[in-house]
Amino acid sequence: MMTVFEKYLYYDRPTLAKAIAWYMMANGSLNTTEGNWRFSFSEIDELFGTDLEKGDVEMARMIEDELDPGIVLLDEMTLSIDGEEFDLNFGLMYAPNAWEGECHE
């Protein structure tokens, strides 16, 4: 049985797309060590109950639209539409675990 929150997100796809984009921005920038982080469609499907892996192109595009490149997110190279993953590139100064160069002190 779905919770009220899950039902709201299920029926309000734009809000769900925003939540997924926010999740990817937050987790990608916090976890990357080189400025790049990938989210598989299966990971997003499992966490948010989407059907990206089954070809929900509309939702993939909605998420992509929410991933507006700017200062933190340099660009997004989303999907081959037959779909495997979102591939995001973050500004290193906004990625606390990222480092440049050959040695990390």
Secondary structure, DSSP 8 states (H G I E B T S, - for coil): ---HHHHHHHH-HHHHHHHHHHHHHHHHHHH-SSSEEEEEHHHHHHHH---TTTT-HHHHHHHHHH---SSSEEEEEE--TT--EEEEEE-GGG-TT---SS---
